[in-house]
Amino acid sequence: LHLSLRRQRQMCIRDRRNYMGFSYERLWELTLKRRINKTSLRDMAGITNSTLSRLSKDETVSMEALARLCEALQCQLEEIIEYKLENKDRVE
């Protein structure tokens, strides 16, 4: 997808100059390191397929779902989620 369309799909807060959102890249790195596939993660944490899908798309999920993931993986929230702030005016 075009970058702007992907950003529109993400549930995030926007203003005129900055894009703010959350990334679950750390979650996927942690599961890869521990050799846990997505189906096993879903079952371990007791989350739904739709929650797993939302995580895969970096969309918002409930704090309850994040707490279940942390409990299942025996980790802290900052180990599975990262806050991103990007300046739209920045030249890439």
N, C-alpha and C positions, 0 to 999 in steps of 0.2 A: 504494500500500500504506500501511497504517497505520504511523506512525513507529516504533512498538515492533516491528512485524513486520520492517520494513526493517532495523532494528538487529540483530535476531536473525539475519538472513541474512548480515550482514557478519561476516567473520572478524575478531574483535577481542578484546582483553583487557578484562574487566569486573571491577569491584569494586562494593561497595555504594553508593558515592557518585559514582563517576566512570565515564565511558564513554571508552575510548581506542581509536583506530583510525586508519587512514590514508585519505587522500583523494587521488585521481588527477586532481582538477579541474585542477591545473596542467598535467598532460599534455595534457588536452583543449584547454586554452587555447593551449598551445604549438603543437599540431597545427593548430588553427584559424588561428592567426596565420601559420603557414607554409603554409597551404592544403594540408594532407595529410589525406586521408580515412582511415578506419579500415582499409580493405582495403590501401591503400598502406602504412600504418604496419605492419600485420601482415607484409607481404611484405618491407619494408625491414629490419625487426628480426628476421625469421625466428622469429616466435612463432606459436603455434597459435590457432585460432579460440576454443578454450576459455579460453586465457589472455586473449585480447582481451575475451571476455565477462566474465571475472572482474574485469578492470580497469574495465569499464563499470559494474560493480556495487560498486565500491570494496572488493572482496574481496582477500584476500592472494594474492600471486603470488610465484614464486621470485625469489631475488636474481639468478639467471642471466637471467631474463626482464627484470628491471629493468636489468641491465647491458647487455643487447642493445638495449633501448630507448635507453639513454643513448648507446651507441656509434652507433646508427643516426641519432639526432637531434643528435649531437655536443654533448651537454649534460651537466650534472652532475645527480646524483640529486635534489638539493633543487629542481631546476627542474621535476621531473615528479611529485613526491610531497610530501605535507604530512601531518604528524602532528597529529591532532586530539585534544584532551582537553576534554570537556564535563562540567560538574558537574550531576548529575541533580537536585540540590536547587535549582538556579537556576530562577527564575520567568521564563518567556518571555512 
